[in-house]
Each structure stands twice: as structure tokens, then as C-alpha cells.
Amino acid sequence: GEASPILQQFGASDHAPIQISQNVLKKALDKHEIDHAQLIGTGSAIQAPLAVFASKRGDDHIVLLTEVAHASGNVIAALELNRQRDQYLVNDIRSLHPMDA
């Protein structure tokens, strides 16, 4: 979906959808052991994060603390904002993992 007003306040374009690649989903499931039910809740949790942090990767990246609970801590999402993918502008979820991972 489109970036929420909260994400827009931190630089996400309102014209760029939020997307996640198959590789990031696979890594979240296999390496970080986030289960399917937790992944389903992550979409809405990203739109209304508990906290937003600057990323060491630069101004076009943010880190979101979500309400999605995991045994190793709440799930966090790393986003690259306003990324050009092919001919499309997207807000790209680059990583999903528990806070302590």
C-alpha cells in the first residue's frame, strides 16, 4: 500500500507504494524465524510504527519498531525510502527481523 502519513513525515513519498521482495520475506521466515502470522501483521504495523529511528545508512533510510511481538523482541523493519526500482518509485522494506537478532 501507500505510505501512511506517519511514514510521510519521515520522508516516505505518498506516491510510492511500500514493497518487500521475496528474498527479504524468505530471510525473515528462515533466518529470523518470524512466522507467517507475524508477517501478516507486519504490513499494518509498519504503517503505524511504535517508533521511527534514523538509520546509519543515511537520510533515505529509516528503521521502524513495530508492535509485532516475537520471542526475541518486537519485529523491526528497515526501509529505503523513495527507491527507484525499474521504472517505479517505491518505499522498499530491506529487512525484517526481531529487535535482538
KAKA-V171191 format. One record per run of one state. SS is the DSSP state (A for helix, B for strand, O for the rest). FROM is the first residue (numbers start at 1). TO is the last residue. Records with the same first field share a line. If there is no record, write none. Layout:
SS=FROM-TO, FROM-TO
This chain:
O=1-1, 3-4, 10-16, 21-21, 31-35, 48-50, 56-57, 66-74, 86-87, 99-101
B=2-2, 17-20, 51-55, 58-65, 75-85, 88-98
A=5-9, 22-30, 36-47
